[in-house]
Amino acid sequence: MIDPEMIGYAAGALTTISFIPQAWLSWKTRHTAGLSLGMVATFALGVAMWLGYGLMIGAWPVIVSNSITLGLTLFILGLRLRRARRTRPGA
C-alpha cells in the first residue's frame, strides 16, 4: 500500500528542487531579465497561500515543501526587484 503522506513529500521535494537551479543561476549571474516580475510575485503569493493552507490543516508535506519553495521564490523575487530598480529610467 502506498502511503499518501510519502506521495506528498515526494511531490513537494520534486517541485521544491525544481527551483534550486533557477535560484542558483540567478544568484551566480545576477541576471533575472528573463523572469517576469508579475509571474514571480504571483507565484510567491500562491506559495505563501499553500503554506498557510498547510499550516491550517497540519499537512507537514505541504508545510515543509512550501516553506522551502517560498524562501527560494522570495530570494529570486528580491533579485528581480533589485534589477528592476536599477534598470528603471531615472533611477
N, C-alpha and C positions, 0 to 999 in steps of 0.2 A: 504494500500500500504506500502511495506517495503522500508525504506529509505536506499539507498546504503551506505551512509556515516556511518549509525549506524552499518551496517554489517561490515564495515571496522574497526570501533572502537572495536566491539566485537571480531573480528578475531585478531586484534592487542593485545587486552587485554589478550586473551587466550594464544597466543604464547609468549607474554612477561611474563605472570605469570608462564608459564611452566619453565622458567629459575630460578625463585626465589628459589625453593628447592635445585637446584644444587649449586647456589651461596652460600646459607646458609650452606649447608653441607660442601662445600669446605672451607669456612671461619672457620666454627666451628671445623672441624677435621684437617684442613691444609693438607688434603690427596687428591691429584689430580692424582695419578699414573694411575688410570683407564681412564683418559681422554687423548685422542690423541692430542698431541700438534698441529699436522698438521690440524686436523679437527677443533679445536677451533680457530686457526689462520685464516683458510679459511672461517669459519663461520663469524668471526668478520669482515673480508673484505667484505663478501657478505652483511652483515647487514649494514655496512657503505655505501655500494653502494645503497642499498634500501633507506637508509636515504637521500643520495644525490638525488636519483630519486624523492623521495617525496618532497624534497625542490624545485627541478626544476619544478615540476608540481603543487606545492602548495597543496598537498594532506595531510591535517592535520592528519587523522588516520595513515597514513604511517609515517609521521614525528614523531608523539608522540610515537608510539609503537616502532619504530626502534631506536629512541634516547635512550629510557629506556633499550631496549634489548642490544644495543651496550654498554652501561655503564656496565650492568651485565656481558656481554661477555668479555669485557676488564678486568674487575675485576677477572674473572675466568682465563683468559689468563695470567694475571700478576702472580697469584698464581702458575699457571702451569709452567711458565717460571722460577720463583724463585726456584721451586722444581727441575726443570731440571738442573739448575746451581749447586745446592747443590749435586746432585747425579752424576754429570759428573766426570769421573775418572781424577784425577789430580787437581781437583778444591778445 
